[in-house]
Amino acid sequence: LEEVKSFIPNSKNINVIDATFGSGGYSSSIIKEFKVKQLIAIDRDPISEIFAKELKNKYINFKLINDKFSNIDRIIKEVNSGDKKYDVIIFDLGVSSNQLDNANRGFSFQKDGPLDMNMGTSSTKAYEVVNLYEEKKLADIIFKLGEEKFSRRIAKNIVINRKSKLINSTSELAKIVSDSIPFNKVKNIRIHPATRTFQALRIYVNDEINELKTSLKKTINILNKDGLLIIVSFQSLEDRIVKDFFNHHSGKR
């Protein structure tokens, strides 16, 4: 948060889009500390409405829209009844803490819960992917979206296990994944063995890569000429997409 705020100008009035509202940490801090004319927050997760209540009651220049950020252009047009340019657009990518902390959402392998992983507005759940997809497709998802080199072994073991009993919970899946990785390799992994597989399933269920690519393109026409697009990314897939976009559109390439 502090690093993001260090880029935001405090000498002029600004219009801001917080494209990943989450529990409101960015929006709350920015609207309190900067000269904000309008702050539009976007989040696809219905739970974000709960975290936005206090800001809605306190600031007339704040508005939360419950929608996917890939619809950022349509959202801005509807909110302003026409085209409007913004000085700062912020994306904090990936899963939010309130999603991870709630075991019933099925995002975390550290808490037992149903295999869900739906951030909101998705028609697919992780349960369907794990229990219904053929082995090759499962392996491809885990390899491409999780960059997991043991993806084929993991997919094979998932299919073997689900034949005798459907995989219902995050702890069941995490154990299958962990057991699929060779013992001599587990010792050298700094993260939990199931991290990459869970990441892959979450990204697939919520179509996060296409969401990101679509929304990035749309920010070009929403930003002011000297506007700032500030993005926090947590894994290499997102990071490559963002850096490539920046290189092409900031005049670097």
PyMOL commands that set and color helices and strands:
alter all, ss='L'
color gray80, all
select helices_A, chain A and resi 2-7+25-33+48-58+69-80+97-101+103-105+126-132+135-146+151-164+170-180+183-186+195-205+208-219+236-249
alter helices_A, ss='H'
color red, helices_A
select strands_A, chain A and resi 14-18+36-43+62-66+86-92+223-232
alter strands_A, ss='S'
color yellow, strands_A
deselect
rebuild
show_as cartoon
